[in-house]
Amino acid sequence: MLGCMLHISQAIAFSYRHPFHGTDSIIFQRIINYAQLHPQTGDTLHTNCYTSYHIKTDRRNVALPLVPTMYAISRGKREFVGETFSHVDLCNNTLVNVVTRLDVGTIPHNRKAMPSIIKYIHPNIYGVTLFNRDVLSPFHEYNTSLYRYSITHLTDDRAEIVFMPKHFNTQLVSGRAIADKTTGRLLTVKFEGEHDLLHFRVEAEMTQDSTYTLLPKVCDFTTTFRFIGNKITSTFHTVFNVPSQCPDTLTDSHDMKMMEQVRPEKLSTVHCSLYDEHQRQSSQDTSSTRKDNGWWRLIEDHVVNKTRGNFGSDGQGSFKISPIFNPLFLSYSQRKGITYKLKLDAEYCFSENHSIDMSFNAGYSFKQDRFYFKWPVKYTFNKKRNIYLRVETGQGNRITNANIVEQVKHEQLDNIDWNSMNLDYFKDFYVKVTNNYDLSDYVSLQPGMSYHRRSAVDKTGFAVAGRPTKYYSFAPTLQLQYRPMGWHGPIITADYERGVDVGNAHMNYERVEMDLSWQKKYHSLQCLALRLGGGCYTSKSKDSYFLDYANFRENNIPGGWNDDWACDFQLLNSNWYNASKYYVRTNVTYESPLMLLAKLPWVGHIIEMERIYMNTLFVEHLHPYVEYGYGFTNRFFSMGVFLSTRNSSFGEVGCRFAFELFRNW
C-alpha cells in the first residue's frame, strides 16, 4: 500500500524541465539560481516597513457585515485610508512575525479591515510559494514545469520574462519581470492572480542592498474583493527597510505625530483630503452618535468578528474568542450531521520562559443532540526544555460496553423488555494530567494520570437490575516519544497505562500502544502523511469493562481541512473504537495542488489542494477494514468522499464537508 502511494506521488510530482535553449537558457538559469547564489545571511532578517492603504467600497449590501473584519467599513463612509509602521522578521525570506508599532487611519475606532492582506504585501519572489504557504512562484525551479515562459531582450543588459500558467488555477499567477542578464537578478516584477476571494495585482521593485537582495524595496498591491454583490477595491503601498525613529517598546500606537516622523514619503492628495475630512467629523461627534456606535461595536465584536484583546499591566495576557455567527464553524459528516463549534484561546506570559495557556473547544451535534467539549490548560515552567504541566478535562464522548449490558440483560426479572432500553451507551467525563520534559531534541518523557467517570445514558435498566449507573477508573500513564531525525522527521511514541484501585475506582487493567507518524513535505506544497500504530490490553480484570485507547479514538470536535482528516477514519462506526482488545492501523494520505480536479477547466480554477486517502484497520471481527477517499478544498469549503470495505466486502460510501470561507481572515 505504501509503495503504491509513493508511486502515485512520484507520478504526480512536479519536475524541473528547462523551457529554453541557447542564450535564453543561460539567462533563465541565472534567474532561477540567483536565490541559491545569494542566500539569506543569518537565521532571521529584521527590517521595518511602512504601508499606506486606500480602501474603497464600490458596492455593498447586507451581506458585507457577515464578512470577518469587514463590519467596520460596512456602513457609513465608502472610502478609508490609513498607514502602518511595522517591525518584520523574516526566515528564508518568508514572513514569520510582524509587530505593528504605529497604526493610524480613518476606519472607525482604529479597527483593522482585511488584516489577512499583510501576507500579500510581503511576497517571497524567489521562494517556492509567494505568500507563506499559498500561490506557487514562477521563479523557483520546482515550479517551472507549471508555467510557460518567453524571453525578450530589451537592451544589452536587460531582458523581459513573460510567464503564464499552464493551468488556470488559484495557486498560479501570470505576469512579467525585468531581469539583469549578467547576474540573473530580478529588477522589477509584475504579476496578478486570484486567491481566497481576492483578485490581486502585485508590482514590486527589488532592492539592490546585498543584505536584502531577495526582498522587494517597494511593493504595490492592488486587490478587488467580490462577495454576494459586494465589491471592495483596495490599494496598499509598502516601503521596506525604513529607518525606525520610534521606541522598540511601542506597539499598536495611534500617534499621528509619530507617524509623520517615520513616514518615508509624502502622502497622496486622496490620503490628505480623507484625513482632513475624518478629523472634521471626529470633532463634530455627538453623544447620540457615540451611543449608536457602542451598540454597533458590541455586535461587531461578539457576533461576526473574533473577540480578542490583551490584559495585564504590560499586556502580558491575550485572549481570542471565535465569533458567535460564522459559517466557518459549521461542519457536516454523514454520521454526526451538522456540527456547530466554538473556540476560546487565552495565554498569559509571566516571562519569556514561563507562561500559562488554555484552549476551550466545544461542539454541538444536531443529529446526535449531543454537546462535546475539551478544555486543556497548560502551565509551562521552562520553554527552552518544553517542561510543562497539562490538565485536560472533557465530556460528550459516548462509549459502549457489551459486558455490562449482557450482565444486566441476564438478570432474571419478569416483564422487563431490556431491548427497548438504551443500555449500550455511557457518557464519559474525564480528567487527564500530563507532565512533559524534553530530554533533548530527540527524546521526550511524559508521565501523568487519567481519571474517567462513565455514567449510563439510560439509568432505568440499571436501577431495575440493581446495578450501578456510574463506573470510575484511575490510571497512572507514561509516554515516551522518540524523534530519530529531530523535530523535522518521524515521531515514534510508546504509551503505557495501568489501572489501579483508588477510592471508588476499581478497574484494573494494563494497556500498551505504539504509534509512528510522519508528515514528509516535498516541494510545491506536496505532502505525504503516514501513520502506523497499534495497541492492546495485556491484562484486564473482570471489573475492567471499558476499552479506551489513547491513539485510536473518534474526533468529536472536527475542524476543517487542516484538522486530523489525514490520519482519521471517516466512515468507521464509533462503537468499533471500544470493541476490541487490540487494534492495528495504517493511514496514508498524499496532498498536492494541481492533481486531478484542479486541472479541469472552470471547476479547477478554484481548487486549492487535493488529497488521496487510504486507511486500514485490523480489530476483532474486522480483518481488515479499509477506507479509500478523495478530498479537495477551495476558498468556500472542503469536501471528502470516502468508500469503505469490511472483510473484503463492500461497506458504505459517505462524505465529509466543512466550511473554509474566510478561514484566514
VEXKOL-483366 format. One record per residue (C-alpha): x, y, z. Coordinates in steps of 0.1 Angstrom, whole numbers, padded with zeros to 4 digits, always signed. Layout:
N
XYZ/...
This chain:
665
+0000+0000+0000/+0028+0025+0010/+0047+0016-0022/+0016+0023-0043/+0010+0057-0027/+0047+0066-0032/+0044+0056-0068/+0014+0078-0072/+0031+0108-0056/+0062+0104-0078/+0040+0102-0109/+0021+0133-0100/+0050+0152-0086/+0062+0183-0104/+0096+0180-0122/+0120+0207-0133/+0121+0210-0171/+0142+0237-0188/+0120+0257-0212/+0148+0274-0232/+0178+0268-0253/+0210+0288-0261/+0214+0323-0247/+0178+0324-0233/+0186+0292-0214/+0216+0308-0197/+0196+0339-0187/+0168+0318-0173/+0191+0296-0154/+0208+0326-0138/+0174+0339-0127/+0164+0306-0112/+0198+0301-0094/+0200+0337-0081/+0185+0329-0048/+0208+0299-0042/+0239+0320-0050/+0227+0348-0027/+0214+0330+0004/+0200+0349+0034/+0227+0357+0059/+0218+0346+0094/+0188+0327+0107/+0164+0357+0106/+0163+0390+0088/+0149+0421+0106/+0135+0451+0089/+0110+0479+0092/+0083+0485+0067/+0058+0513+0061/+0025+0508+0044/-0002+0532+0033/-0035+0520+0021/-0067+0531+0005/-0099+0511+0007/-0129+0520-0014/-0164+0504-0012/-0177+0503-0047/-0208+0482-0039/-0221+0469-0005/-0252+0452+0008/-0265+0434+0039/-0240+0405+0034/-0209+0426+0039/-0212+0428+0077/-0210+0390+0078/-0175+0390+0064/-0149+0389+0092/-0131+0422+0097/-0154+0440+0072/-0180+0451+0097/-0162+0484+0104/-0164+0495+0068/-0199+0481+0060/-0217+0512+0070/-0211+0550+0069/-0184+0563+0046/-0173+0544+0014/-0136+0554+0014/-0110+0548+0041/-0073+0555+0042/-0046+0546+0067/-0009+0539+0074/+0010+0513+0094/+0047+0511+0105/+0058+0476+0115/+0088+0457+0125/+0091+0425+0104/+0110+0392+0110/+0117+0370+0080/+0132+0335+0079/+0142+0322+0045/+0126+0354+0031/+0092+0342+0045/+0072+0364+0069/+0073+0348+0104/+0065+0377+0127/+0050+0412+0124/+0049+0437+0153/+0028+0468+0144/+0044+0499+0160/+0021+0525+0146/-0014+0522+0131/-0034+0553+0121/-0063+0557+0097/-0099+0567+0092/-0116+0534+0099/-0139+0539+0129/-0124+0532+0163/-0090+0523+0148/-0103+0490+0136/-0084+0468+0111/-0100+0458+0078/-0087+0429+0058/-0057+0421+0081/-0050+0390+0060/-0037+0413+0033/-0004+0415+0052/+0010+0383+0038/+0003+0396+0002/+0023+0428+0007/+0054+0407+0016/+0058+0385-0015/+0087+0359-0014/+0095+0362-0052/+0122+0336-0052/+0105+0311-0028/+0085+0280-0036/+0054+0300-0026/+0048+0337-0030/+0027+0342+0001/+0037+0319+0030/+0021+0286+0021/+0000+0299-0008/+0005+0305-0046/+0034+0289-0064/+0061+0312-0075/+0072+0311-0112/+0108+0319-0102/+0115+0287-0083/+0129+0257-0101/+0104+0233-0087/+0075+0252-0102/+0089+0259-0137/+0070+0229-0152/+0037+0246-0142/+0044+0278-0163/+0051+0288-0199/+0078+0314-0203/+0091+0337-0231/+0121+0360-0230/+0125+0393-0249/+0159+0411-0250/+0153+0447-0242/+0189+0460-0240/+0224+0446-0238/+0220+0440-0201/+0182+0438-0196/+0157+0411-0205/+0119+0408-0200/+0105+0374-0189/+0068+0368-0195/+0052+0339-0176/+0017+0323-0180/+0003+0293-0161/-0003+0261-0180/-0035+0256-0160/-0059+0283-0149/-0057+0277-0112/-0058+0298-0080/-0023+0286-0070/-0007+0301-0101/-0001+0337-0114/+0007+0354-0146/+0028+0384-0153/+0062+0397-0164/+0096+0407-0149/+0127+0426-0159/+0160+0409-0151/+0197+0417-0153/+0212+0394-0179/+0246+0392-0163/+0236+0382-0127/+0200+0370-0132/+0188+0394-0105/+0152+0405-0109/+0148+0442-0111/+0110+0446-0112/+0082+0420-0111/+0046+0424-0120/+0020+0396-0116/-0017+0390-0110/-0038+0362-0098/-0068+0352-0077/-0068+0336-0042/-0091+0334-0013/-0118+0356-0029/-0092+0383-0038/-0082+0392-0073/-0049+0409-0069/-0021+0426-0088/+0014+0430-0074/+0041+0454-0087/+0074+0450-0069/+0108+0468-0073/+0136+0447-0059/+0162+0461-0036/+0199+0465-0045/+0211+0461-0009/+0232+0430-0007/+0217+0421+0027/+0181+0422+0014/+0187+0414-0023/+0160+0388-0024/+0134+0411-0010/+0114+0440-0026/+0123+0476-0020/+0089+0488-0028/+0057+0468-0033/+0023+0480-0046/-0006+0456-0040/-0040+0462-0056/-0069+0439-0049/-0106+0436-0057/-0128+0416-0033/-0162+0404-0045/-0187+0385-0024/-0225+0382-0029/-0228+0415-0048/-0203+0434-0026/-0172+0449-0043/-0143+0464-0023/-0112+0478-0041/-0080+0483-0021/-0045+0495-0028/-0015+0490-0005/+0018+0507-0010/+0047+0493+0011/+0082+0506+0015/+0108+0481+0031/+0139+0487+0051/+0127+0520+0065/+0148+0535+0094/+0130+0534+0127/+0126+0565+0149/+0101+0550+0174/+0110+0530+0205/+0111+0492+0204/+0085+0490+0232/+0059+0509+0212/+0031+0486+0200/-0001+0494+0180/+0001+0531+0188/-0023+0555+0170/+0000+0585+0174/-0003+0606+0142/+0026+0628+0151/+0049+0599+0155/+0037+0585+0121/+0046+0619+0105/+0082+0614+0117/+0087+0579+0104/+0068+0583+0071/+0094+0578+0043/+0075+0597+0016/+0047+0623+0011/+0011+0613+0013/-0011+0614-0018/-0038+0640-0023/-0065+0615-0017/-0049+0605+0017/-0046+0641+0028/-0082+0650+0019/-0097+0620+0036/-0076+0626+0067/-0089+0661+0069/-0125+0650+0064/-0121+0624+0092/-0106+0650+0116/-0135+0674+0110/-0162+0646+0115/-0144+0634+0147/-0145+0669+0162/-0183+0671+0155/-0192+0638+0171/-0223+0639+0193/-0233+0618+0223/-0261+0601+0204/-0236+0590+0177/-0213+0576+0203/-0242+0556+0219/-0251+0543+0185/-0216+0533+0178/-0214+0515+0211/-0243+0492+0201/-0228+0485+0167/-0194+0479+0181/-0209+0454+0205/-0225+0435+0176/-0193+0436+0156/-0171+0424+0185/-0192+0394+0196/-0214+0383+0167/-0195+0385+0134/-0159+0391+0144/-0134+0373+0166/-0132+0389+0200/-0096+0394+0210/-0077+0416+0234/-0049+0419+0259/-0049+0421+0297/-0023+0426+0324/-0003+0457+0334/+0021+0453+0304/-0002+0434+0281/+0013+0400+0291/-0020+0383+0286/-0041+0378+0255/-0074+0361+0246/-0093+0352+0215/-0129+0340+0211/-0145+0328+0179/-0175+0348+0166/-0210+0337+0175/-0221+0338+0139/-0196+0324+0115/-0203+0297+0089/-0167+0286+0092/-0176+0269+0125/-0202+0246+0109/-0192+0212+0095/-0211+0181+0083/-0204+0144+0083/-0227+0115+0075/-0228+0101+0110/-0229+0133+0130/-0249+0156+0107/-0243+0193+0112/-0219+0202+0140/-0215+0238+0154/-0182+0247+0170/-0169+0273+0194/-0134+0280+0204/-0117+0302+0231/-0080+0307+0235/-0061+0326+0262/-0025+0330+0272/-0006+0348+0300/+0032+0351+0298/+0049+0356+0332/+0083+0358+0315/+0100+0348+0282/+0104+0313+0296/+0073+0309+0318/+0036+0310+0307/+0001+0296+0311/-0023+0290+0282/-0057+0274+0277/-0080+0264+0248/-0117+0257+0252/-0131+0237+0223/-0168+0229+0222/-0192+0215+0196/-0228+0206+0193/-0240+0178+0170/-0276+0185+0159/-0281+0150+0146/-0269+0133+0178/-0283+0160+0200/-0251+0160+0219/-0227+0186+0234/-0190+0180+0234/-0162+0200+0250/-0125+0197+0255/-0106+0221+0278/-0068+0218+0281/-0048+0241+0303/-0010+0241+0301/+0014+0256+0325/+0049+0260+0311/+0078+0261+0336/+0106+0261+0311/+0100+0268+0274/+0136+0260+0264/+0133+0224+0276/+0095+0223+0270/+0087+0215+0306/+0050+0219+0313/+0021+0206+0333/-0011+0200+0312/-0045+0194+0326/-0073+0184+0302/-0110+0179+0310/-0137+0169+0286/-0170+0152+0281/-0196+0144+0254/-0179+0113+0241/-0201+0082+0242/-0186+0048+0250/-0201+0013+0248/-0196-0018+0268/-0211-0051+0258/-0201-0069+0290/-0221-0046+0313/-0251-0047+0291/-0251-0085+0289/-0248-0088+0326/-0278-0065+0331/-0299-0083+0304/-0292-0117+0321/-0309-0106+0353/-0339-0129+0358/-0366-0102+0361/-0400-0108+0346/-0419-0083+0325/-0387-0063+0316/-0381-0056+0279/-0343-0050+0280/-0341-0044+0243/-0364-0014+0245/-0339+0003+0268/-0309+0023+0256/-0284+0004+0278/-0254+0003+0254/-0241+0039+0258/-0223+0056+0286/-0213+0093+0290/-0176+0098+0295/-0163+0126+0317/-0125+0126+0320/-0095+0144+0335/-0060+0139+0322/-0029+0153+0338/+0005+0151+0320/+0039+0165+0327/+0062+0168+0297/+0100+0171+0297/+0122+0172+0265/+0154+0154+0274/+0167+0165+0241/+0156+0173+0205/+0152+0136+0201/+0136+0123+0233/+0106+0134+0254/+0092+0119+0286/+0056+0124+0297/+0043+0109+0329/+0008+0115+0340/-0025+0102+0352/-0060+0096+0338/-0094+0097+0355/-0127+0087+0339/-0163+0087+0352/-0186+0068+0329/-0223+0071+0336/-0251+0053+0318/-0272+0073+0294/-0304+0054+0303/-0303+0047+0340/-0337+0029+0342/-0325-0006+0333/-0295-0004+0356/-0317+0008+0385/-0342-0021+0379/-0314-0047+0379/-0297-0032+0409/-0266-0023+0390/-0245+0009+0394/-0251+0036+0368/-0216+0051+0372/-0182+0034+0367/-0149+0050+0377/-0113+0044+0367/-0079+0059+0377/-0046+0051+0360/-0011+0063+0360/+0002+0069+0325/+0036+0072+0308/+0045+0082+0273/+0080+0081+0257/+0085+0099+0225/+0115+0094+0202/+0123+0116+0172/+0152+0100+0153/+0156+0130+0129/+0147+0157+0155/+0116+0179+0151/+0115+0176+0113/+0112+0139+0109/+0091+0109+0120/+0078+0107+0156/+0076+0074+0175/+0056+0073+0207/+0050+0045+0232/+0021+0048+0257/+0016+0028+0288/-0014+0029+0312/-0021+0008+0343/-0055+0010+0361/-0053+0009+0399/-0077+0009+0429/-0082+0044+0443/-0113+0055+0461/-0143+0044+0441/-0122+0035+0411/-0119-0003+0408/-0108-0011+0372/-0076-0030+0370/-0061-0032+0335/-0029-0027+0316/-0027-0010+0281/+0002-0006+0257/+0002+0014+0225/+0028+0022+0199/+0025+0049+0172/+0046+0062+0144/+0036+0094+0124/+0054+0114+0098/+0045+0142+0076/+0070+0143+0048/+0068+0177+0029/+0080+0178-0006/+0084+0208-0029/+0055+0228-0044/+0032+0222-0014/+0032+0184-0018/+0030+0164+0014/+0029+0127+0023/+0013+0119+0057/+0020+0085+0072/+0007+0069+0104/+0012+0034+0117/+0001+0023+0151/-0012-0005+0173/-0023-0012+0208/-0037-0039+0231/-0048-0047+0266/-0022-0070+0281/-0044-0077+0312/-0079-0069+0322/-0098-0079+0353/-0135-0088+0353/-0144-0054+0365/-0125-0036+0338/-0154-0030+0315/-0142-0002+0292/-0118-0004+0263/-0105+0031+0257/-0073+0038+0236/-0052+0069+0235/-0043+0069+0198/-0073+0052+0184/-0104+0073+0192/-0130+0094+0174/-0125+0131+0169/-0157+0145+0183/-0150+0182+0176/-0138+0181+0140/-0122+0211+0123/-0118+0219+0087/-0092+0209+0061/-0063+0213+0085/-0075+0191+0113/-0069+0153+0115/-0086+0143+0082/-0053+0129+0071/-0050+0104+0098/-0085+0096+0108/-0113+0071+0099/-0142+0089+0083/-0169+0061+0080/-0160+0039+0109/-0188+0034+0134/-0179+0049+0167/-0186+0016+0185/-0156-0001+0169/-0132+0022+0188/-0141+0004+0220/-0149-0031+0209/-0116-0049+0205/-0088-0059+0229/-0063-0049+0202/-0060-0028+0170/-0035-0022+0142/-0040+0008+0120/-0023+0024+0090/-0031+0058+0074/-0016+0071+0042/-0025+0105+0027/-0010+0123-0003/-0017+0160-0006/-0009+0182-0036/-0022+0212-0056/-0030+0207-0093/-0035+0169-0090/-0069+0158-0105/-0098+0182-0104/-0075+0213-0104/-0065+0206-0140/-0101+0207-0153/-0114+0239-0169/-0138+0261-0149/-0141+0239-0118/-0103+0235-0115/-0097+0273-0112/-0108+0274-0075/-0094+0241-0063/-0066+0249-0039/-0054+0215-0026/-0064+0179-0032/-0058+0147-0012/-0059+0109-0018/-0066+0088+0013/-0061+0051+0022/-0068+0040+0058/-0066+0004+0070/-0077-0011+0104/-0074-0045+0120/-0096-0052+0150/-0116-0082+0162/-0141-0092+0135/-0127-0067+0110/-0098-0082+0090/-0094-0057+0075/-0115-0026+0074/-0103-0003+0046/-0113+0033+0036/-0104+0049+0003/-0110+0086-0002/-0105+0117-0022/-0108+0152-0009/-0103+0188-0020/-0105+0223-0006/-0112+0257-0021/-0120+0292-0009/-0155+0282+0001/-0155+0247+0016/-0136+0214+0019/-0151+0181+0010/-0141+0145+0011/-0158+0114-0005/-0150+0080+0011/-0157+0043+0003/-0151+0015+0028/-0148-0023+0027/-0152-0047+0055/-0135-0081+0054/-0131-0077+0016/-0168-0069+0012/-0183-0035+0002/-0191-0014+0033/-0206+0020+0025/-0200+0054+0008/-0200+0086+0027/-0188+0122+0027/-0175+0149+0049/-0180+0186+0045/-0167+0218+0063/-0168+0255+0055/-0135+0271+0048/-0149+0305+0039/-0128+0333+0054/-0106+0309+0074/-0076+0332+0070/-0094+0364+0076/
